[in-house]
Amino acid sequence: MISVKNIIKTYTTGAETLVALDTISLEITAGEFTAIMGPSGSGKSTLMNILGLLDRFDSGTYMLNDQNVSDLTDNESAKVRNKEIGFVFQSFNLMPRMSVLENVELPLVYTGVKAKERRERALQALERVDLSNRVKHKPNEISGGQKQRVAIARAIVNNPSVLMADEPTGNLDSKTTVDIMRIFQELNAEGTTILMVTHEPEVALYTKRIVTFRDGVLVSDQPQQQKLV
Amino acid sequence: MNIRENFKMAVDSIFSNKLRSLLTMLGIIIGIAAVIAILSVGNGATSEITKTFNDFGASTISVSVSDKASVDATITDADIEALKNSIPEITRISPDNTANTTVRSVFDSRSALAFSGTSDLQYTNRSMESTITYGRYFNQSDYDDAKEVVVITEDTAAALFNGRQNVIGETIQLIGNTGNTLNLKIIGIMEGTFQELQGSFDLSQMPLYLALPLTTMKKLNPTVAVMNSLTVQVTDKDAIESVSNRMVRLLETRHDTVGEDMYTATNFLQALDQVDSVLGLFVNFIAAVAGIALLVGGIGVMNIMLVSVTERTREIGTRKALGATTNTILFQFLMEAVILTLIGGIIGLVLGILLANGIASALDIVPTITLGSVLLVLLFSTAVGVFFGIYPARKAAKLDPIEALRYE
């Protein structure tokens, strides 16, 4: 599903050149639940942005669903993001003036789905995250955990190939963290491919595979075998 | 992403910041209101003036003899005959002589303007109404024989005869500025002239109006009662230019003054053109002021849109991550700017119409609000929105999604 080969990404500030990703190759197959770990500045978020087609890289190739997406224009990237990638952010990034339902509908608006179908699919997605009773609320009227569930519903509403979550539990307390991770596990069990950036080992325990970065280099790639307590 | 969605988002965003949106629109509102008020009052005034001029005689020509002209150049009865005979479009023609006199009756003595000419003066004189209340106007034989008869207005009759109106057969004495006197028999009473001025002037201070044959006037004061000007009415407005030229040419030929510029023909169409152009200048000036208000309003819109783009940087980043293309974002913010100015335009339109009605009723004219000016306003406010919204919208559309998502 996702296949990157020899990705190099550098940042240049003045005379200094920082290598953010140093020749990274990684394969992710459909149905996987992968945690990308590492300390801050290790390059894990940079990789996530590149995989999410939000950022460009200097060299290497990126194949998504057997299509070369290494060199797309901004608008082509936007369309691929809309259809193939669902994003979950650390700080939820919901539209404050829109209701829960409208927030979930937003990706479908950009796809061009008709209002009636949009509504039905958004309600289905909200049902999957167990939020059918909050559809008319505004984001500031619901809790942090509920906000993140809305964001997950928004990420899966267009049935993307892969769900990408960047520190999805970073702003949540430990109890809510467990709730959210359980939802990810359920979605994964139903067949959703999930890629998650985190620096918390206990969160990574919910995944099936852990890829670790340090200083822009991939240092370990192992199945996650520890049982949850 | 369809227009309806975009529209809804834009309206949501505008209404979630009601006060800010209203303040932003203020410049547009004031500008549009001013434009609409001025346009409709200006149009109303123009049509009012045009109507007045048409009532007054748009088909009237005045011919005047230059001050420098010798006595030989003065218009004669034979000239009038010749003009009538050779220019069939002329319906009425009369000398138009006005003299300051004093008029005395058995009751009172007042200053008066004495108009004199031929019998056509009844229609060519614009100071007195042509409708007769009692008696008759002086006729050609009165003129030819220089009969000592006079026609006065109702107001003059009332002023001279203690409020009486029908004073046919009474005699008044006209005193010229040389002290000569002439007794005149009243043969006709014309409709009053002062109605339009009532309320604005003290009527007892107004000069009285009376009309008599020029030949009779000559008896009172031969140096004043000369034919230095003619008033001519023609069959239709379109003939004015050609009749004017032919009259001047004929008079020049008859008095052997070709090329000396002794006779000038003017008409009310020219006067109307002048009034129109003065009015037009005024309207343009106010329109320019309103244009500056719109410009300032537009800059206000641009300013607030830039603030809005900055405030919503993260929202823009999120939208891009969810699949919004550059054009989608561009269109969203452009739409917001246009709706902002369009709402401002509509509010301004309503205020402008109210304002126009207020001004118009104070000036006693009917404001003219055309569909054209309404469309112009809507089109213009849209244009202001597009013009001043495009830069902020492009700024939003071009944001780098990662930078935007990271923005605090």
Interface residues (C-beta under 8 A of the other chain):
Chain A: N49 G52 L54 D55 D74 N75 A78 K79 R81 N82 K83 F87 F89 N93 M95 R97 M98 L106 P107 V109 Y110 T111 G112 R154 N158
Chain B: M1 N2 E5 D12 S13 S16 R314 E315 G317 T318 R319 K320 A321 L322 G323 A324 T325 T326 N327 T328 P401 I402 L405
